[in-house]
């Protein structure tokens, strides 16, 4: 590519154009965020029930 091609994809705010992500990539991210959310909710439930102590005390 030449410098002219790079200028065509530039935006006035100085950021470069990013192509939209593929459907496979988007779906993969959705699954990762869903699993992460379930893990966080599970940990919160364990903390709320006292099974996991945040500040172990005497």
N, C-alpha and C positions, 0 to 999 in steps of 0.2 A: 504494500500500500504506500501511497505517497502522502506527503504532508497535506495536500489538498483534500484527500479523502478523509483524513483525520479531522480537518476543520469542518467538514460537512456534518459530522456526527456530534460536534461540540454544541453545547447549549449556552445561552447567554449568561447563565449563572456560573459557568466554568466547570460544571460537572459533565462527564462524558455520558453518552447514551449507553444504556444497558439493555440488551435484548431481553424480552420477557422469558421467564423460566419455563421449561417444558412442563407438560402435565405430569410426567413421571416424577420430576423433581418436586413439584408442588405437593403431590399426593404423599410422597415420602416424608416431606416435612410435616404434613398434617398428622401422619401416624406417629412421628417422633414427639410432636407436641402433645398428642393425646396420651401417649404412654407416660411422658413426663408429668402431665397433669394428674394422672391416676396415682403415680408414685407420691406426688406431693400431698394429695388428699389422703392417701393411706398413712403417710407419716404424720399428718395433722391429726388423724383419728387416733393413732397410737399415742401421741402426746396428750390429747384431750382425755383419754381413758387412763392415763398414768402408767401405761406399759413402758413408755420411753420417757425418761426424765431429762429435762433440759439442764437443770441445775441440781445435780445430785447433792443432797444434804443429809445431815445426820439426824 
